[in-house]
Amino acid sequence: MKKFKVVWAAGARADFELLIQHLIDRESAVSEKIFEALLAQADSLETAPERGRKVPELLSLGVVDVREIFYKPWRIIYRISENEVRILMVIDGRRNLADELLRSLTTTTQ
């Protein structure tokens, strides 16, 4: 079975760290469990990353190479290349993806 290297885009890592800090501030008792579960989900992409579904909001824009897996309510959004899985975003699934993408793009370009 082929193994992929899982790497985090800089913005995805920063967003993930903010998410975890927010959870610690609100619910420190469960934050470690959520942190470990999200990391385990991301790490599980080493094998069979194709199992994630294509992101529906992006399919309508013609973007067919971005996938996602879930640890509810969070969405781990990623792209597969030849030997690598790149985590692009970890977002709260209750939020609007278009708004999050716009925020990410404007934050990155400032």
Backbone bond lengths (Angstrom), bond angles and torsions (degrees), N, CA, C in turn:
res aa  C-N    CA-C-N  psi(-1)  N-CA   C-N-CA  omega(-1)  CA-C   N-CA-C  phi
1 M - - - 1.444 - - 1.529 108.90 -
2 K 1.309 115.77 130.48 1.457 121.36 -178.79 1.529 110.25 -70.04
3 K 1.337 114.61 139.22 1.461 120.43 175.82 1.520 109.09 -109.88
4 F 1.308 115.29 138.74 1.450 122.84 177.84 1.524 108.87 -107.13
5 K 1.312 116.24 149.36 1.458 121.13 173.51 1.529 106.97 -85.96
6 V 1.321 117.09 127.97 1.462 121.60 178.11 1.524 108.20 -95.59
7 V 1.329 116.33 121.03 1.463 121.89 178.40 1.526 108.79 -126.13
8 W 1.295 115.20 152.78 1.459 121.48 -178.82 1.525 109.19 -107.56
9 A 1.313 116.50 129.37 1.461 120.33 169.98 1.529 106.86 -63.55
10 A 1.325 116.70 148.31 1.469 120.43 -176.44 1.526 111.59 -55.71
11 G 1.309 117.02 -44.43 1.464 120.63 179.88 1.511 112.38 -64.12
12 A 1.322 116.67 -37.06 1.466 120.83 179.03 1.521 110.43 -66.19
13 R 1.312 116.79 -41.71 1.472 120.69 179.24 1.530 109.94 -64.55
14 A 1.326 116.93 -43.88 1.466 120.44 179.61 1.528 110.90 -63.54
15 D 1.325 117.32 -44.07 1.464 121.01 178.23 1.522 111.15 -62.77
16 F 1.332 116.46 -40.09 1.461 120.99 179.44 1.526 110.35 -63.26
17 E 1.316 116.85 -42.84 1.460 120.65 179.02 1.526 111.29 -63.74
18 L 1.349 116.83 -39.20 1.465 120.34 176.70 1.525 111.13 -65.13
19 L 1.312 116.17 -40.99 1.460 120.99 178.32 1.522 110.50 -59.56
20 I 1.315 116.45 -47.31 1.462 120.62 -179.17 1.530 110.43 -65.15
21 Q 1.326 117.60 -40.92 1.467 120.00 178.15 1.523 110.41 -62.07
22 H 1.316 116.86 -40.96 1.467 121.37 177.58 1.530 110.24 -61.17
23 L 1.323 116.77 -42.89 1.468 120.46 178.80 1.526 111.46 -65.01
24 I 1.327 116.53 -40.24 1.465 120.35 178.45 1.527 109.83 -61.92
25 D 1.336 115.93 -43.17 1.463 120.30 179.99 1.527 111.71 -63.14
26 R 1.331 117.01 -35.13 1.469 121.63 -176.65 1.519 113.32 -91.72
27 E 1.318 116.31 -45.88 1.463 120.63 -170.88 1.524 110.33 -141.98
28 S 1.297 116.54 69.77 1.463 119.05 -173.88 1.522 113.00 -59.09
29 A 1.320 117.52 -27.31 1.469 120.19 -178.20 1.523 112.48 -65.14
30 V 1.320 117.38 -34.76 1.468 119.74 -177.47 1.524 112.93 -102.35
31 S 1.322 117.57 -9.57 1.465 120.05 -174.31 1.522 112.59 -61.18
32 E 1.325 118.00 -39.28 1.466 120.29 -179.71 1.527 110.76 -65.99
33 K 1.319 116.62 -40.53 1.468 120.70 178.13 1.532 110.71 -61.77
34 I 1.323 116.44 -45.01 1.462 120.68 -179.67 1.520 110.09 -66.51
35 F 1.329 117.10 -43.77 1.461 121.94 178.07 1.526 110.47 -55.52
36 E 1.324 116.14 -50.53 1.468 120.32 -178.55 1.523 111.69 -65.21
37 A 1.326 117.31 -38.55 1.465 120.56 -179.63 1.528 111.30 -67.42
38 L 1.325 117.34 -41.88 1.465 120.13 178.29 1.529 110.93 -65.27
39 L 1.328 116.87 -42.33 1.467 119.47 177.23 1.524 111.10 -63.30
40 A 1.319 117.20 -40.84 1.465 120.65 178.66 1.528 110.61 -63.24
41 Q 1.331 116.82 -40.58 1.465 120.12 177.29 1.526 110.12 -61.60
42 A 1.334 116.39 -46.93 1.465 120.20 179.86 1.528 110.33 -62.25
43 D 1.321 117.11 -45.50 1.466 120.85 -179.72 1.526 112.20 -64.06
44 S 1.326 116.80 -28.57 1.469 120.24 -179.60 1.523 112.24 -65.89
45 L 1.325 116.14 -13.18 1.465 119.88 178.91 1.526 112.07 -72.75
46 E 1.337 117.40 -8.25 1.473 120.96 174.82 1.519 110.73 -54.17
47 T 1.302 116.18 -36.56 1.463 121.85 -179.50 1.524 108.64 -119.93
48 A 1.293 116.54 134.43 1.471 123.92 176.54 1.525 114.10 56.06
49 P 1.333 118.35 52.00 1.463 118.75 178.63 1.535 112.66 -66.87
50 E 1.322 116.33 -16.27 1.462 120.15 179.90 1.521 112.13 -67.39
51 R 1.328 117.36 -12.56 1.466 120.10 -178.08 1.523 112.50 -65.87
52 G 1.324 117.26 -24.30 1.463 119.98 178.61 1.519 110.75 -68.62
53 R 1.317 114.78 149.72 1.467 117.90 179.88 1.523 110.22 -81.30
54 K 1.322 115.36 156.50 1.461 120.31 173.29 1.524 107.19 -71.06
55 V 1.327 116.36 142.60 1.463 121.32 -174.92 1.528 109.18 -71.79
56 P 1.331 118.02 114.36 1.469 121.19 -174.15 1.526 113.92 -57.56
57 E 1.327 117.25 -40.69 1.466 120.13 -178.81 1.523 111.68 -63.80
58 L 1.335 116.54 -29.38 1.461 120.22 -179.34 1.523 111.78 -87.07
59 L 1.325 117.12 -28.89 1.467 120.42 177.07 1.518 110.71 -57.72
60 S 1.329 116.42 -39.92 1.465 119.99 -179.34 1.525 112.02 -65.89
61 L 1.331 116.69 -16.34 1.467 121.78 177.07 1.526 112.06 -99.45
62 G 1.326 116.37 3.06 1.457 120.80 179.87 1.518 114.29 87.46
63 V 1.321 118.07 7.14 1.465 121.76 178.61 1.527 107.14 -90.00
64 V 1.325 115.70 107.50 1.468 120.05 -173.20 1.527 113.42 -109.35
65 D 1.319 117.51 -2.36 1.467 119.63 -174.85 1.525 113.79 -106.56
66 V 1.311 117.14 14.46 1.462 120.83 178.13 1.524 107.82 -112.85
67 R 1.330 115.45 130.53 1.467 121.95 -175.96 1.523 110.16 -123.11
68 E 1.328 114.67 172.20 1.456 119.42 178.34 1.520 111.03 -149.24
69 I 1.331 113.62 150.04 1.457 121.96 168.80 1.524 106.05 -126.85
70 F 1.315 115.84 167.33 1.455 120.24 -172.77 1.518 112.46 -125.24
71 Y 1.308 114.78 146.44 1.452 123.69 158.95 1.517 101.99 -133.77
72 K 1.316 115.41 92.35 1.466 121.87 -165.85 1.515 111.65 -53.03
73 P 1.333 114.88 134.35 1.453 128.31 6.62 1.528 114.06 -93.17
74 W 1.327 117.84 12.33 1.461 120.10 -173.92 1.520 112.49 -87.02
75 R 1.326 113.75 147.69 1.462 122.43 177.28 1.525 107.51 -113.55
76 I 1.316 116.35 127.92 1.463 121.84 174.63 1.523 105.53 -103.31
77 I 1.317 116.17 111.66 1.463 122.27 -173.83 1.520 108.11 -105.13
78 Y 1.332 116.17 132.07 1.464 120.31 -172.01 1.528 111.66 -149.91
79 R 1.322 113.80 166.50 1.471 122.21 177.09 1.524 107.70 -128.25
80 I 1.320 115.36 139.06 1.464 121.66 179.53 1.523 108.56 -100.61
81 S 1.331 116.29 131.45 1.463 120.41 169.64 1.523 107.15 -116.93
82 E 1.306 117.02 -168.72 1.463 120.95 -173.07 1.528 113.72 -52.75
83 N 1.328 116.96 -49.65 1.469 120.75 -176.67 1.522 113.30 -126.88
84 E 1.330 116.44 11.72 1.454 120.08 -169.56 1.527 110.89 -139.63
85 V 1.311 114.69 146.45 1.461 122.29 169.02 1.519 105.69 -115.53
86 R 1.318 116.80 120.33 1.464 121.22 -179.12 1.521 108.92 -105.71
87 I 1.330 115.76 117.89 1.460 121.21 175.72 1.529 107.00 -74.28
88 L 1.326 116.02 121.78 1.457 121.27 -177.60 1.521 112.71 -96.61
89 M 1.333 115.85 -37.50 1.466 120.76 -177.26 1.519 109.65 -155.42
90 V 1.307 115.19 150.25 1.461 121.94 164.91 1.520 104.31 -127.29
91 I 1.339 115.85 113.07 1.464 118.84 -175.84 1.523 110.70 -130.56
92 D 1.295 114.11 158.13 1.457 121.72 174.08 1.525 107.36 -69.93
93 G 1.307 116.96 121.60 1.455 121.94 -177.61 1.510 114.20 -64.44
94 R 1.323 117.89 -12.44 1.463 121.03 177.85 1.519 111.24 -83.69
95 R 1.314 116.02 -8.91 1.470 120.23 179.50 1.519 110.05 -91.55
96 N 1.308 115.47 160.66 1.456 121.98 179.81 1.528 109.04 -79.44
97 L 1.327 116.76 121.69 1.468 120.92 -176.88 1.522 111.63 -61.50
98 A 1.326 117.70 -40.37 1.470 120.56 -179.87 1.529 110.44 -59.82
99 D 1.329 117.19 -43.21 1.466 120.62 178.11 1.528 111.25 -62.98
100 E 1.329 116.25 -41.24 1.464 120.55 -179.93 1.529 111.58 -66.72
101 L 1.322 116.71 -39.94 1.467 120.15 177.46 1.520 110.64 -64.30
102 L 1.317 116.75 -43.29 1.461 120.79 178.70 1.527 110.39 -62.43
103 R 1.334 117.09 -44.09 1.464 120.93 178.01 1.521 110.58 -60.76
104 S 1.319 115.88 -43.38 1.461 121.11 -179.60 1.524 111.17 -63.31
105 L 1.311 116.31 -44.17 1.467 120.18 -179.64 1.518 111.76 -66.33
106 T 1.322 117.73 -42.53 1.461 119.45 -178.15 1.521 111.43 -72.78
107 T 1.315 117.73 -32.10 1.466 120.83 177.21 1.522 110.35 -69.41
108 T 1.330 116.74 -40.10 1.459 122.05 -178.32 1.520 111.80 -67.67
109 T 1.331 117.01 -34.41 1.463 119.66 -174.56 1.519 113.22 -89.41
110 Q 1.319 118.33 -3.52 1.469 120.34 -179.64 1.506 111.28 -87.16
